[in-house]
Amino acid sequence: MADIYTAGGEVLMGTLRWEKEAAQRLADEVAEVADELKRVRLDAEEAVLEVRAKSLQTELVAKQVEKKLLARTTKSRERELLRGRNRMRELRGADIAPTDEEPTP
């Protein structure tokens, strides 16, 4: 006697049973392949996001360095301008006091 197989409330035997079992195996394999494909796609998307995050982090560090360099350059330029003004006053024989203030009467 062959084992009795039920599917969807129907009793299946012989060739019909084998066909139903083969179809179920195929459906299971298709589902496994679909799951694996989804895992691979998610891994790829994750890798892209990690690369973007690292790129943004590198860009952030570069901007911070650029900002520090700009601040240093600005201070250096301001000091150089002040030295130049002071030197010009010395050469003209003026006081080193700032000229922005008006004399008091």
KOLLUM-83763 format. One line per 10 residues: their letters; for each residue x, y, z of N, C-alpha, C. Coordinates in Angstrom, 3 decimals. Example, Ala and Ser with C-alpha at 12.3 -4.5 7.8 and 13.67 -1.06 7.14 Angstrom:
<rs>
as> 13.190/-5.690/7.800/12.300/-4.500/7.800/13.200/-3.300/7.800; 12.850/-2.250/7.080/13.670/-1.060/7.140/12.900/0.030/7.870
</rs>
This chain:
<rs>
madiytagge> 0.817/-1.186/0.000/0.000/0.000/0.000/0.866/1.256/0.000; 0.479/2.240/-0.756/1.189/3.512/-0.814/0.689/4.406/0.316; 1.595/5.274/0.770/1.206/6.228/1.802/0.176/7.193/1.233; -0.726/7.596/2.071/-1.745/8.550/1.654/-1.197/9.956/1.886; -1.427/10.816/0.921/-0.926/12.191/0.973/-2.119/13.109/0.777; -2.232/14.093/1.655/-3.334/15.042/1.508/-2.767/16.410/1.171; -3.459/17.104/0.310/-3.060/18.457/-0.075/-4.320/19.256/-0.316; -4.466/20.315/0.427/-5.634/21.178/0.255/-6.943/20.446/0.496; -6.939/19.486/1.400/-8.159/18.746/1.719/-8.424/17.588/0.780; -7.556/17.378/-0.214/-7.739/16.270/-1.153/-6.767/15.155/-0.810
vlmgtlrwek> -7.190/13.933/-1.021/-6.321/12.777/-0.813/-5.661/12.473/-2.148; -4.314/12.463/-2.140/-3.567/12.238/-3.376/-2.730/10.977/-3.246; -2.674/10.206/-4.336/-1.848/8.996/-4.353/-1.190/8.879/-5.723; -0.122/8.103/-5.775/0.526/7.788/-7.036/1.122/8.993/-7.732; 0.922/9.060/-9.053/1.512/10.099/-9.889/1.048/11.489/-9.476; -0.191/11.637/-9.151/-0.713/12.935/-8.730/0.000/13.416/-7.470; 0.264/12.471/-6.579/0.997/12.810/-5.349/2.409/13.272/-5.693; 3.087/12.534/-6.577/4.462/12.897/-6.951/4.497/14.275/-7.605; 3.525/14.531/-8.468/3.466/15.838/-9.125/3.258/16.958/-8.096; 2.373/16.714/-7.155/2.107/17.721/-6.121/3.348/17.935/-5.258
eaaqrladev> 4.034/16.850/-4.885/5.260/16.976/-4.081/6.350/17.707/-4.863; 6.489/17.396/-6.158/7.494/18.060/-6.999/7.179/19.551/-7.118; 5.910/19.877/-7.281/5.511/21.285/-7.377/5.815/22.011/-6.067; 5.579/21.333/-4.945/5.858/21.953/-3.646/7.364/22.170/-3.460; 8.176/21.160/-3.879/9.636/21.321/-3.784/10.105/22.486/-4.646; 9.556/22.585/-5.845/9.919/23.674/-6.745/9.521/25.023/-6.139; 8.331/25.107/-5.567/7.883/26.350/-4.938/8.797/26.711/-3.768; 9.207/25.709/-2.996/10.124/25.957/-1.876/11.475/26.461/-2.378; 11.987/25.851/-3.463/13.268/26.281/-4.028/13.172/27.710/-4.572; 12.080/28.027/-5.232/11.880/29.379/-5.760/11.853/30.384/-4.609
aevadelkrv> 11.180/30.037/-3.517/11.120/30.928/-2.355/12.512/31.112/-1.750; 13.296/30.026/-1.687/14.666/30.127/-1.160/15.525/31.029/-2.039; 15.410/30.862/-3.357/16.178/31.694/-4.286/15.757/33.159/-4.151; 14.460/33.397/-4.024/13.974/34.773/-3.862/14.508/35.376/-2.568; 14.514/34.588/-1.496/15.056/35.073/-0.222/16.545/35.382/-0.339; 17.283/34.501/-1.000/18.725/34.717/-1.165/18.980/35.958/-2.016; 18.201/36.129/-3.062/18.332/37.319/-3.910/18.072/38.584/-3.096; 17.053/38.542/-2.255/16.748/39.701/-1.414/17.887/39.967/-0.440; 18.469/38.908/0.145/19.609/39.082/1.056/20.795/39.711/0.331; 21.069/39.238/-0.868/22.186/39.781/-1.653/21.938/41.256/-1.977
rldaeeavle> 20.715/41.585/-2.374/20.379/42.975/-2.691/20.512/43.862/-1.453; 20.044/43.374/-0.314/20.163/44.143/0.927/21.624/44.321/1.335; 22.435/43.268/1.146/23.871/43.388/1.444/24.516/44.453/0.558; 24.140/44.464/-0.724/24.702/45.454/-1.650/24.272/46.868/-1.256; 23.008/47.037/-0.906/22.526/48.357/-0.488/23.220/48.802/0.796; 23.433/47.860/1.704/24.138/48.173/2.949/25.566/48.622/2.654; 26.233/47.927/1.738/27.606/48.290/1.380/27.655/49.693/0.766; 26.689/50.006/-0.085/26.638/51.340/-0.697/26.452/52.404/0.381; 25.564/52.149/1.327/25.333/53.113/2.409/26.573/53.290/3.277; 27.294/52.197/3.541/28.526/52.298/4.330/29.564/53.142/3.602
vrakslqtel> 29.688/52.951/2.294/30.639/53.743/1.507/30.235/55.216/1.528; 28.936/55.486/1.377/28.467/56.879/1.423/28.746/57.505/2.783; 28.514/56.734/3.848/28.757/57.260/5.199/30.237/57.575/5.391; 31.113/56.677/4.928/32.558/56.923/5.047/32.962/58.137/4.214; 32.371/58.261/3.031/32.668/59.406/2.173/32.235/60.706/2.844; 31.047/60.704/3.432/30.570/61.901/4.128/31.441/62.225/5.333; 31.891/61.191/6.046/32.765/61.416/7.201/34.082/62.044/6.743; 34.640/61.533/5.653/35.881/62.088/5.112/35.674/63.532/4.671; 34.554/63.797/4.014/34.249/65.159/3.570/34.098/66.095/4.768; 33.469/65.607/5.834/33.303/66.414/7.043/34.656/66.769/7.648
vakqvekkll> 35.546/65.790/7.743/36.886/66.044/8.288/37.616/67.060/7.414; 37.511/66.916/6.095/38.173/67.856/5.182/37.638/69.277/5.376; 36.330/69.413/5.540/35.746/70.740/5.756/36.201/71.330/7.089; 36.322/70.496/8.115/36.791/70.984/9.413/38.229/71.477/9.314; 39.065/70.736/8.591/40.455/71.153/8.390/40.494/72.452/7.592; 39.682/72.536/6.549/39.625/73.749/5.726/39.199/74.954/6.566; 38.240/74.744/7.449/37.754/75.820/8.320/38.855/76.301/9.268; 39.612/75.358/9.846/40.722/75.728/10.736/41.795/76.491/9.966; 42.100/76.021/8.769/43.103/76.686/7.945/42.656/78.102/7.586; 41.391/78.275/7.263/40.865/79.600/6.952/40.992/80.526/8.158
arttksrere> 40.674/80.027/9.343/40.782/80.851/10.556/42.232/81.263/10.790; 43.160/80.307/10.628/44.587/80.631/10.813/45.060/81.639/9.783; 44.665/81.443/8.539/45.070/82.349/7.466/44.516/83.747/7.711; 43.268/83.824/8.143/42.651/85.125/8.424/43.382/85.833/9.552; 43.683/85.121/10.634/44.416/85.732/11.750/45.793/86.197/11.304; 46.467/85.372/10.533/47.803/85.720/10.056/47.749/86.973/9.188; 46.756/87.041/8.300/46.615/88.206/7.426/46.308/89.458/8.253; 45.444/89.318/9.264/45.123/90.465/10.121/46.361/90.946/10.877; 47.163/90.011/11.388/48.401/90.401/12.086/49.357/91.104/11.135; 49.461/90.603/9.937/50.360/91.202/8.948/49.892/92.608/8.579
llrgrnrmre> 48.596/92.794/8.417/48.066/94.132/8.129/48.341/95.088/9.281; 48.162/94.628/10.507/48.425/95.462/11.671/49.902/95.839/11.735; 50.781/94.869/11.481/52.217/95.171/11.461/52.541/96.206/10.397; 51.927/96.056/9.231/52.158/97.012/8.142/51.693/98.410/8.511; 50.529/98.500/9.124/50.027/99.819/9.551/50.939/100.439/10.601; 51.336/99.623/11.565/52.234/100.131/12.609/53.555/100.597/12.010; 54.058/99.835/11.068/55.324/100.202/10.423/55.165/101.516/9.666; 54.031/101.686/8.977/53.787/102.928/8.237/53.713/104.113/9.199; 53.072/103.925/10.338/52.999/105.005/11.333/54.397/105.369/11.833; 55.191/104.339/12.085/56.563/104.591/12.549/57.342/105.374/11.504
lrgadiaptd> 57.201/104.971/10.256/57.921/105.653/9.186/57.435/107.093/9.005; 56.184/107.353/9.264/55.636/108.704/9.147/55.863/109.511/10.414; 56.301/108.843/11.453/56.565/109.536/12.706/55.321/109.720/13.550; 54.276/108.988/13.267/53.038/109.105/14.036/53.093/108.188/15.247; 52.188/108.426/16.165/52.072/107.539/17.329/51.527/106.181/16.887; 51.766/105.181/17.698/51.274/103.841/17.392/49.806/103.691/17.790; 49.248/104.658/18.471/47.847/104.592/18.904/46.939/104.491/17.686; 45.805/103.812/17.833/44.884/103.659/16.702/44.364/105.006/16.224; 44.156/105.134/14.928/43.702/106.388/14.333/42.198/106.410/14.168; 41.508/105.335/14.548/40.062/105.263/14.389/39.341/106.188/15.362
eeptp> 39.957/106.506/16.474/39.322/107.352/17.484/39.520/108.819/17.116; 38.477/109.601/17.368/38.580/111.040/17.129/39.165/111.689/18.377; 39.988/112.707/18.213/40.535/113.390/19.391/39.425/114.099/20.159; 39.535/114.103/21.467/38.531/114.771/22.298/38.878/116.249/22.418; 37.895/117.139/22.302/38.158/118.594/22.349/38.466/119.090/23.731
</rs>
